[in-house]
Amino acid sequence: MRRMFNVVMRVISSLIGVLIVLMGGIWILQGLNLAWGSLSRSFMQGDQHWAFYGAIMLIVGVCEIVWSNTRQ
């Protein structure tokens, strides 16, 4: 039972990490004014602060994925 719980939590943690990476990528695109479609109409568009925040979120998401897949 404990092993199954660890597997489920590892999958959930990895999915959260992937979502954080995607959100960070969108923030970077909007901050650098590279977003297209409906993403290009945002208050974050062209504001380089959001590119910086997105880079931080991207790093946090990658760390979450790595951490969840390397722990015992």
VMD Tcl script that draws the C-alpha trace (Angstrom):
set ca {
  {0.00 0.00 0.00}
  {2.81 2.39 0.87}
  {4.60 1.71 -2.43}
  {1.42 2.46 -4.40}
  {0.99 5.74 -2.50}
  {4.58 6.72 -3.39}
  {4.00 5.95 -7.07}
  {0.77 7.97 -7.17}
  {2.32 10.93 -5.37}
  {5.35 10.80 -7.68}
  {3.06 11.00 -10.73}
  {1.01 13.83 -9.23}
  {4.14 15.74 -8.25}
  {5.57 15.31 -11.75}
  {2.34 16.57 -13.34}
  {2.39 19.63 -11.09}
  {6.00 20.24 -12.16}
  {5.04 19.99 -15.83}
  {2.22 22.50 -15.30}
  {4.62 24.88 -13.56}
  {7.08 24.55 -16.48}
  {4.31 25.30 -19.00}
  {3.14 28.31 -17.01}
  {6.70 29.62 -16.77}
  {7.15 29.17 -20.52}
  {3.99 31.14 -21.25}
  {5.12 33.92 -18.91}
  {8.51 34.06 -20.66}
  {6.87 34.28 -24.09}
  {4.53 37.03 -22.98}
  {7.26 38.95 -21.19}
  {9.50 38.89 -24.25}
  {6.59 39.85 -26.53}
  {6.81 36.54 -28.42}
  {3.36 35.17 -27.60}
  {0.84 34.55 -30.37}
  {-2.92 34.13 -30.66}
  {-4.99 34.76 -27.57}
  {-1.81 34.73 -25.44}
  {-0.69 37.96 -27.11}
  {-3.50 39.99 -25.57}
  {-2.41 40.24 -21.97}
  {-1.28 42.82 -19.45}
  {2.01 40.86 -19.24}
  {2.77 41.41 -22.92}
  {6.10 43.16 -23.44}
  {6.89 43.52 -19.71}
  {10.30 41.99 -19.08}
  {9.54 41.47 -15.39}
  {7.22 38.64 -16.43}
  {9.99 37.03 -18.46}
  {12.13 37.00 -15.30}
  {9.28 35.59 -13.20}
  {8.65 32.98 -15.89}
  {12.29 31.90 -15.84}
  {12.07 31.43 -12.08}
  {8.87 29.39 -12.47}
  {10.48 27.29 -15.19}
  {13.45 26.48 -12.95}
  {11.16 25.65 -10.03}
  {9.10 23.34 -12.26}
  {12.16 21.50 -13.54}
  {13.43 21.10 -9.97}
  {10.02 19.73 -8.94}
  {10.11 17.15 -11.72}
  {13.68 16.10 -10.95}
  {13.00 15.93 -7.20}
  {9.85 13.87 -7.57}
  {11.52 11.34 -9.84}
  {14.77 10.89 -7.90}
  {13.45 10.54 -4.34}
  {12.95 7.09 -2.85}
}
mol new
graphics top color blue
foreach p $ca { graphics top sphere $p radius 0.5 }
foreach p [lrange $ca 0 end-1] q [lrange $ca 1 end] { graphics top cylinder $p $q radius 0.2 }
display resetview
